[in-house]
């Protein structure tokens, strides 16, 4: 039996399932454990040699020192997950931009074609204005998408599909502020033709610039 951080009791739990919980940082040193026997009392994890050995075994398989069960995600899957997320983000962006284009199309047509002048408050009056608005909308959706999913779930739909997760050094989901800063730096990197993302190939633990700023790591889920 296991007593979680929420105070709830879970189990009985087989060793294989307990190993998975350790990998997910749901159990470990300090976790209270009780044998599934009448009258058994709650004891700390380290009171059971077999659980200490299980923790050491999982730790040895981890690529992050001091973080049992956390394994740095391979770059190949991260790139595919990122591509999936960008594809999903394009959908609402196109819907919003198309709606705005339809809404402003009559005004643009009258001012630019019929009257022969351009309305200064129409986003589609000048190509520059249109590009700025599209960029702002895209950046807002990007920031909202990555901040929300990483802060709440620790993973975006793309990462969930590829079995990845964004965590702090403690192994927990990043808080909203860190997730927001991470998203902002990612957007900044995308604006520079993705060049800052190349640092991920050289950095320890495969941390990109946005991971360094937010102090996060992308790991196997």
DALIN-V898663 format. One record per backbone hydrogen bond with DSSP energy under -0.5 kcal/mol. CO is the residue of the C=O (numbers start at 1). NH is the residue of the N-H. Records with the same first field share a line. If there is no record, write none. Layout:
CO = NH  NH
This chain:
1 = 34
2 = 4  10
3 = 32
4 = 7
8 = 4
10 = 2
14 = 18
15 = 19
16 = 20
17 = 21
18 = 22
19 = 23
20 = 24
21 = 26  27
22 = 25
28 = 31
31 = 45
32 = 3
33 = 43
35 = 37
37 = 40
43 = 33
44 = 47
45 = 48
47 = 49
48 = 51  52
49 = 53
50 = 54
51 = 55
52 = 56
53 = 57
54 = 58
55 = 59
56 = 60
57 = 61
58 = 69
59 = 62
63 = 65
64 = 67
66 = 68
67 = 70
69 = 71
70 = 63  64
71 = 220
74 = 78
75 = 79
76 = 80
77 = 81
78 = 82
79 = 83
80 = 84
81 = 85
82 = 86
83 = 87
84 = 88
85 = 89
86 = 90
87 = 91
88 = 92
89 = 93
90 = 94
91 = 95
92 = 96
93 = 97
94 = 98
95 = 99
96 = 100
97 = 101
98 = 102
99 = 103
100 = 104
101 = 105
102 = 106
104 = 108
105 = 109
106 = 110
107 = 111
108 = 112
109 = 113  114
110 = 115
111 = 117
119 = 122
121 = 123
122 = 125
126 = 130
127 = 131
128 = 132
129 = 133
130 = 134
131 = 135
132 = 136
133 = 137
134 = 138
135 = 139
136 = 140
137 = 141
138 = 142
139 = 143
140 = 144
141 = 145
142 = 146
143 = 147
144 = 148
145 = 149
146 = 150
147 = 151
148 = 152
149 = 153  154  155
154 = 166
156 = 160
157 = 161
158 = 162
159 = 163  164
160 = 163
163 = 221
165 = 167  219
167 = 217
168 = 171
172 = 168
175 = 179
176 = 180
177 = 181
178 = 182
179 = 183
180 = 184
181 = 185
182 = 186
183 = 187
184 = 188
185 = 189
186 = 190
187 = 191
188 = 192
189 = 192  194
190 = 193
192 = 195
194 = 197
195 = 198
196 = 199
197 = 200
198 = 201
199 = 202  203
203 = 206
204 = 207
206 = 208
208 = 212
209 = 213
210 = 214
211 = 215  216
215 = 169
217 = 167  219
218 = 73
219 = 165
